[in-house]
Amino acid sequence: MPEPRAREAVARQGPPAGAVRILFLDVDGTLTDGGITFDRTGDLRRFEIRDGIAVEWARDLGVLPVVISGRASAAVECRMRDLGLEHYLGARDKIAVADRVRAREGASWEECVMVGDDLPDVPLMRRVGWPVAVADARPEVRRAAATVLRSGGGSGAVREVVEMVLRHNGRWDEILKRYEAL
């Protein structure tokens, strides 16, 4: 198995040659803008509705979206259940979590995408075949990415990457036909 840096060098040349099978997503700064509001009942987050429908499309068309966050949150748990997404909150080792999912699905690292925004995301980004950074990611994260999105975290970044993945996999026209947009 090649070293992570060797995979990163290959990934920097663009998306993997084959289809993407797993889409790993961070939460804070990726699915949200990174802001957290607290009240007496707990924390609150704002999620972009178009990101939600996009992960449903991905799942419908054979790409497994998996959310991995270093922070546990009742608000995030609620949204993940709402979307029916596989999710791991409070994960201290994102690579170990992703590796279990990848092995269970029989996918190679090269068949995986990781979308991140901050330093804790970089180690997993270096493992996958297609590392992606949101537009407002830390500079170090953007350097680790093969693709930097136009959209920032919580502002349609996940929708943007899902559209890219579905185009890459040759499945985007199915979504357009579904909504008579083709």
C-alpha positions in Angstrom: 0.0 0.0 0.0 1.5 3.4 -1.0 2.3 5.9 1.6 -0.3 8.7 2.1 2.0 11.3 0.6 2.3 9.2 -2.6 -1.5 9.0 -2.8 -1.7 12.7 -2.3 0.7 13.3 -5.2 -1.5 11.2 -7.4 -4.7 12.8 -6.2 -3.3 16.3 -7.0 -3.4 15.5 -10.6 -7.2 15.5 -10.5 -10.1 13.2 -9.6 -9.4 9.4 -9.5 -9.6 7.5 -12.7 -12.4 5.3 -11.6 -15.8 6.0 -10.0 -16.1 7.6 -6.5 -17.8 5.2 -4.1 -17.6 7.0 -0.7 -17.9 10.7 0.1 -16.5 11.6 3.6 -17.7 14.9 4.9 -16.6 17.0 7.9 -19.4 19.0 9.6 -18.2 22.3 11.2 -16.9 24.5 8.4 -18.0 22.1 5.7 -21.7 21.2 6.2 -22.0 24.3 8.3 -20.3 27.7 8.2 -18.4 26.7 11.4 -20.5 29.0 13.7 -22.1 27.5 16.8 -24.9 29.2 18.8 -25.7 28.0 22.3 -28.9 28.4 24.2 -30.3 26.7 27.3 -31.2 23.6 25.3 -27.8 23.1 23.6 -26.0 24.1 20.5 -27.6 25.2 17.2 -26.3 25.0 13.7 -27.4 26.2 10.3 -27.4 23.7 7.5 -27.8 24.6 3.8 -30.9 22.8 2.4 -29.3 22.3 -1.0 -26.5 20.4 0.6 -29.0 18.0 2.1 -30.8 17.2 -1.1 -27.4 16.7 -2.8 -26.3 14.0 -0.3 -29.6 12.3 -0.9 -28.8 12.3 -4.6 -25.4 10.9 -4.0 -26.7 8.1 -2.0 -29.5 7.3 -4.5 -26.8 7.1 -7.3 -24.4 4.8 -5.6 -22.1 7.2 -3.7 -22.1 6.6 0.1 -22.0 9.9 2.0 -20.5 9.5 5.5 -20.2 12.3 8.0 -17.2 12.3 10.4 -16.9 15.0 12.9 -14.5 15.5 15.8 -17.3 17.2 17.8 -20.4 15.6 19.2 -23.6 17.7 18.8 -27.3 17.1 19.4 -28.1 19.5 16.6 -25.9 17.7 14.2 -27.2 14.3 15.3 -30.7 15.6 14.6 -29.8 16.8 11.1 -27.9 13.6 10.2 -31.0 11.5 11.3 -33.2 13.8 9.3 -31.1 13.1 6.2 -30.6 9.4 7.0 -26.8 9.8 6.8 -24.3 7.4 8.3 -22.4 9.6 10.8 -19.7 9.5 13.5 -19.7 12.4 15.9 -17.0 13.0 18.5 -14.5 11.0 16.4 -11.0 11.5 17.6 -9.4 9.5 14.8 -11.1 10.3 11.5 -8.8 8.0 9.6 -9.7 5.0 11.7 -13.4 5.6 11.3 -13.0 6.1 7.5 -10.9 3.0 7.2 -13.6 0.9 8.9 -16.2 2.2 6.5 -14.0 1.8 3.5 -13.1 -1.8 4.4 -16.7 -2.7 5.1 -17.7 -1.3 1.7 -14.8 -3.0 -0.1 -13.6 0.4 -1.4 -10.1 1.5 -2.0 -8.8 4.8 -0.7 -8.6 6.0 -4.3 -12.4 5.5 -4.6 -13.0 8.0 -1.7 -13.4 11.7 -1.5 -12.9 13.8 1.7 -14.2 17.3 2.0 -12.7 19.4 4.8 -11.9 22.9 6.0 -9.5 22.7 8.9 -6.3 21.0 10.1 -8.0 17.9 11.7 -9.2 17.0 8.2 -5.8 17.0 6.5 -4.7 13.5 7.6 -7.8 11.9 6.1 -7.5 14.1 3.0 -4.0 12.7 2.4 -5.4 9.1 2.4 -8.2 9.5 -0.2 -8.0 9.6 -3.9 -9.8 13.0 -4.2 -9.1 15.4 -1.4 -11.4 18.5 -1.6 -11.3 21.8 0.4 -14.1 24.3 0.8 -13.4 27.8 -0.5 -12.9 29.2 3.0 -10.7 26.4 4.3 -7.4 27.1 6.1 -4.5 27.6 3.7 -2.9 24.4 4.8 -6.1 22.5 3.9 -6.3 24.1 0.5 -2.7 23.0 -0.2 -3.6 19.4 0.7 -6.5 19.4 -1.7 -6.7 18.3 -5.3 -9.8 20.5 -5.7 -10.7 23.7 -3.9 -14.4 24.5 -4.2 -15.9 27.9 -5.1 -18.4 27.6 -2.2 -17.6 28.0 1.4 -18.6 25.8 4.2 -22.3 25.9 4.9 -22.9 27.8 1.7 -23.4 25.1 -0.8 -19.9 23.5 -0.8 -21.4 20.0 -0.3 -23.8 20.5 -3.2 -20.9 21.7 -5.3 -18.8 18.6 -4.6 -21.7 16.2 -5.0 -22.4 17.6 -8.5 -18.7 17.2 -9.3 -18.7 13.6 -8.1 -21.9 12.7 -9.9 -20.5 14.3 -13.1 -17.2 12.4 -12.6 -19.2 9.2 -12.1 -21.3 9.9 -15.3 -24.5 10.1 -13.3 -25.4 13.9 -13.2 -27.7 13.7 -16.2 -29.9 11.3 -14.2 -30.6 14.1 -11.7 -31.3 16.6 -14.4 -33.7 14.2 -16.1 -35.4 13.5 -12.7 -36.3 17.2 -12.5 -36.9 17.7 -16.2 -34.0 20.1 -16.3 -32.2 18.4 -19.2 
